[in-house]
Amino acid sequence: MEVFSYKGICLKRDKRAIYLDPSSGRPDGAVSHGHSDHLRPKTHMTEPTKEVMIARTGHKEATTHNFHEKFKINDFELEFVSAGHVVGSAMIDCEGVLYTGDYNPYGTVTAGIAKPQDCDTLIVESTYGKPDQVLPDRNEVLSDLQAWIMATSAKEGAIIGAYSLGKAQEVIATANLGGVTPVVSDGVASVSDIYRKNGVKLEYNTYSELTEKEQETAELLVTSTTAANGKKQDEAVKNMRKKGAKTARVSGWCAFSEWALRSVDAGFPISDHSDFSGTMKFVEECNPKQVYTVHGSTKELAKEIQKQLGINAQPLPKYGQASIEKYN
């Protein structure tokens, strides 16, 4: 079996091929989750990912499969395994090849956890693939976030910007644990409704559905990062700012990049991705013969895997550059 980059991540055997997180919709493709840089219609996906696709894009064409349900595409046998990233997110297991997609081995409040899987070949994301990209303890940061929510929302109010799919739901769950029911933007609500449909307990109210008086007394608004940081302010953000609400951003990049802390009063480094330490541990426990790195700091991560773990590793080659067979 060959593995390379071509119209996505291509697995090829003889004259047959399949595409993981393909660059366009195709029936021989399988997608890992619902973020826009991975999601394509007319492919194979989990049912929650299809629900996200419908809510965010209006596209409805997809073939769905449950977690741990084996299915075939072009005679390749595949299986979706929880990736712990966002609702419905899946690692893709295909005949000894494991593709992580975006994954979280630490576990999230709302989307589970990615567990290592024995494999011959591992295709691993490299979002935080540099050795210095190690996030602080997730539970400690969530505790800090909860304390900030309780302190600020009870006074002048608070606005939290987070990705509408994934971190926004983590924020809602964290607020709920502190006894706070936030109001949320329409975009956050449309995705959060899918989480609730799939058994995740979240309590929130949609800002646009509140009366004018209820809007005026709102204490905590959870909205998109774009809306919260001032680039694309909506009515809810403007109204919260008028009464002096503090603003925070929830993103892993708050730990590594100054830009993530601009235009906000506080930043909380929480990510739905694995950091460098988590990735190295995950790779080691999967015990692969070959690792290909994708999506991020691919060269840096491949170098460290070879250096620290002694496992063959390289950025995913482009079409025609490599074959798995030579590593077996």
C-alpha positions in Angstrom: 0.0 0.0 0.0 1.3 3.5 -0.9 0.6 6.6 1.2 1.1 10.1 -0.2 -0.4 13.5 -0.6 -2.5 13.9 -3.7 -6.0 15.5 -3.6 -5.9 14.9 0.1 -4.2 11.9 1.9 -4.2 9.1 -0.7 -3.9 5.4 0.2 -3.2 3.4 -3.0 -3.1 -0.3 -3.7 -2.7 -1.5 -7.3 -5.2 0.5 -9.3 -7.5 1.3 -6.4 -7.3 4.3 -4.1 -9.1 6.1 -1.3 -8.7 9.7 -0.1 -8.7 10.8 3.6 -9.8 14.4 4.2 -9.9 14.9 0.4 -9.5 18.3 -1.2 -13.0 18.0 -2.8 -16.2 16.0 -2.3 -15.9 12.4 -3.7 -17.5 9.1 -2.9 -14.1 7.4 -2.4 -13.2 9.9 0.3 -13.6 9.8 4.1 -13.4 12.9 6.3 -12.2 13.1 9.9 -14.4 15.9 11.3 -16.5 19.0 10.7 -14.0 21.9 10.6 -14.0 23.6 7.3 -10.4 22.7 6.3 -11.3 19.0 6.5 -15.0 18.7 5.8 -16.2 17.8 2.3 -19.7 16.7 1.1 -20.4 13.5 -0.8 -17.8 11.6 1.3 -18.0 9.1 4.2 -18.2 10.5 7.8 -19.8 10.0 11.2 -23.4 11.0 11.6 -22.6 13.9 14.0 -20.1 15.3 11.4 -22.9 15.2 8.8 -25.1 17.1 11.2 -22.4 19.7 11.6 -22.0 19.9 7.8 -25.7 20.5 7.3 -25.8 23.2 10.0 -22.8 25.0 8.8 -22.9 24.6 5.0 -26.4 23.3 4.0 -24.8 20.3 2.2 -26.6 17.1 3.0 -25.0 14.4 0.8 -22.8 12.0 2.8 -22.5 8.4 3.7 -22.4 7.9 7.5 -21.0 5.3 9.7 -20.9 4.7 13.5 -17.7 4.6 15.5 -16.1 1.1 15.3 -18.3 0.1 12.4 -16.2 -1.5 9.7 -17.0 -0.3 6.2 -15.5 -0.6 2.7 -14.5 1.9 0.1 -12.9 0.5 -3.1 -12.2 -2.8 -1.2 -10.3 -0.9 1.5 -11.7 -1.7 5.0 -12.0 1.4 7.2 -13.1 2.1 10.7 -13.8 5.4 12.5 -12.3 5.7 16.0 -12.9 8.6 18.4 -10.5 11.5 18.0 -11.5 13.6 21.0 -11.4 16.8 19.0 -14.9 17.9 18.3 -18.3 16.3 18.2 -18.2 13.4 15.7 -14.5 13.7 15.1 -12.8 10.5 14.1 -9.4 9.0 13.6 -9.5 6.7 10.5 -8.1 3.2 10.7 -7.5 1.4 7.4 -5.7 -1.9 7.3 -2.7 -1.1 9.4 -2.7 2.6 8.6 -4.0 5.0 11.2 -4.7 8.7 10.3 -5.3 10.8 13.4 -6.9 13.8 11.7 -7.1 16.6 14.3 -7.1 14.7 17.6 -6.8 15.2 21.4 -5.2 12.5 23.5 -5.8 14.4 26.8 -9.6 14.2 26.6 -12.1 17.0 26.3 -15.2 17.8 28.4 -17.5 17.5 25.4 -15.9 15.3 22.7 -14.2 12.3 24.4 -10.6 11.3 24.0 -8.3 9.9 21.4 -6.6 6.6 22.5 -3.5 5.1 20.8 -4.1 2.3 18.3 -1.5 -0.3 17.3 -0.6 0.3 13.7 2.1 -0.2 11.1 1.9 3.3 9.6 0.8 6.4 11.5 -0.3 9.6 9.8 -0.3 12.2 12.6 -1.2 15.9 12.7 1.5 18.4 13.6 -0.4 21.5 14.6 1.8 21.8 17.7 4.8 19.9 16.3 7.6 21.9 17.7 9.4 20.8 21.0 8.6 24.1 22.7 4.9 23.9 21.9 3.8 22.2 25.2 0.5 23.4 26.7 -0.1 23.9 30.4 -2.2 21.4 32.2 -5.7 21.4 30.7 -7.6 21.0 33.9 -5.7 23.8 35.6 -6.5 26.2 32.7 -10.1 25.1 32.8 -10.2 25.9 36.5 -8.7 29.4 35.8 -11.3 29.9 33.0 -14.1 29.0 35.4 -12.8 31.4 38.1 -12.5 34.2 35.5 -16.1 33.6 34.2 -17.6 33.7 37.7 -15.6 36.8 38.7 -16.3 38.9 35.6 -19.8 37.8 34.6 -21.2 38.7 38.0 -19.8 42.3 37.6 -19.6 44.1 34.3 -20.1 41.0 32.2 -17.9 38.9 30.0 -17.4 38.0 26.3 -15.5 34.9 25.4 -14.3 34.2 21.9 -13.7 30.7 20.8 -14.0 28.5 17.7 -17.8 27.9 17.2 -17.2 24.2 16.8 -15.3 22.6 19.6 -13.9 25.2 22.1 -17.1 27.1 22.4 -18.8 24.0 23.8 -15.9 23.5 26.2 -16.5 27.1 27.4 -20.2 26.5 27.9 -19.6 23.3 29.8 -17.0 25.0 32.0 -19.4 27.9 32.7 -22.2 25.4 33.6 -19.9 23.7 36.1 -19.5 27.2 37.8 -23.3 27.6 37.9 -23.4 30.1 35.0 -25.7 29.7 32.0 -24.2 31.8 29.1 -25.9 33.4 26.2 -24.5 32.3 22.8 -24.4 33.6 19.3 -26.5 31.9 16.6 -23.4 30.2 15.1 -22.4 28.8 18.5 -26.0 27.7 19.2 -26.5 25.8 15.9 -23.4 23.7 16.7 -24.2 23.3 20.4 -27.6 22.0 19.5 -25.9 19.1 17.8 -23.8 18.4 20.9 -27.0 18.2 23.0 -28.6 16.0 20.4 -25.6 13.6 20.8 -25.9 13.4 24.6 -23.6 16.2 25.7 -25.3 18.2 28.5 -25.0 21.9 27.8 -27.1 24.8 29.2 -27.2 28.0 27.2 -29.6 30.6 25.8 -29.4 32.0 22.3 -28.9 35.7 22.4 -31.2 36.5 19.4 -34.1 34.6 21.0 -34.0 36.7 24.2 -36.2 39.7 25.0 -34.6 43.1 25.0 -34.5 43.1 28.8 -32.9 39.7 28.9 -30.3 40.8 26.4 -29.5 43.9 28.6 -29.0 41.7 31.7 -26.9 39.0 30.0 -23.8 38.2 32.0 -21.7 36.0 29.8 -21.7 35.8 26.0 -19.9 33.0 24.1 -19.3 33.8 20.5 -16.9 33.2 17.7 -13.3 34.4 17.9 -13.8 36.7 15.0 -16.9 38.4 16.6 -15.2 38.7 20.0 -12.0 40.3 18.9 -13.6 43.3 17.2 -13.1 42.4 13.6 -16.7 41.5 12.9 -18.7 42.7 15.9 -22.3 41.7 16.0 -25.1 43.3 18.0 -24.5 41.1 21.0 -20.9 42.0 21.3 -21.6 45.7 20.8 -24.2 45.6 23.5 -22.0 43.7 26.0 -19.1 46.1 25.3 -21.3 49.2 26.0 -21.8 48.0 29.6 -18.1 47.4 30.0 -17.8 43.7 29.5 -14.4 42.1 29.7 -13.2 40.0 26.8 -11.3 36.7 26.7 -10.0 34.4 24.0 -9.8 30.6 24.4 -7.2 29.1 22.1 -4.1 27.0 22.4 -2.2 29.8 20.5 -2.6 31.9 23.7 0.4 29.9 25.0 2.7 30.5 22.0 1.7 33.6 20.0 1.4 37.3 21.0 -1.3 37.9 18.4 -3.7 35.6 20.2 -3.7 38.0 23.2 -4.3 41.2 21.3 -7.6 43.0 21.8 -8.5 40.8 24.8 -8.3 41.2 28.6 -7.4 37.6 29.2 -6.3 34.5 27.2 -6.8 30.9 28.1 -4.5 28.3 26.3 -7.0 25.5 25.8 -6.8 23.4 22.6 -8.7 20.6 21.0 -5.4 19.5 19.4 -2.6 17.5 20.9 0.5 19.5 22.0 4.1 18.3 21.3 4.3 16.2 24.5 1.0 14.5 23.9 1.9 13.7 20.3 5.2 12.1 21.2 3.6 9.9 23.8 0.8 9.0 21.4 3.2 8.1 18.6 5.2 5.9 21.0 2.2 4.1 22.2 0.9 3.4 18.7 4.2 1.6 18.1 4.3 2.2 14.3 7.1 1.2 11.9 6.6 4.4 9.9 5.2 7.9 10.7 4.1 10.5 8.3 3.5 14.0 9.6 0.8 16.3 8.2 -0.9 19.7 8.9 1.5 22.0 10.7 5.1 21.8 11.8 5.7 18.6 9.8 9.5 18.7 9.4 10.1 19.6 13.1 7.9 16.8 14.4 9.3 14.2 12.0 12.8 15.1 13.1 12.0 14.7 16.8 10.2 11.4 16.3 13.2 10.0 14.6 15.6 11.5 17.2 13.7 10.7 20.4 11.8 7.6 19.5 13.9 6.0 16.8 11.0 5.5 14.5 11.2 6.3 10.8 9.4 9.6 10.3 9.0 12.2 7.5 6.5 14.7 6.3 3.8 13.0 4.1 5.4 12.8 0.7 3.7 14.0 -2.4 2.6 11.7 -5.2 5.3 9.3 -6.3 7.8 10.0 -3.5 7.4 7.0 -1.2 5.9 3.6 -0.6 5.1 1.9 2.7 6.4 -1.4 1.5 10.1 -0.4 1.8 9.6 0.2 5.6 8.0 -3.3 6.2 
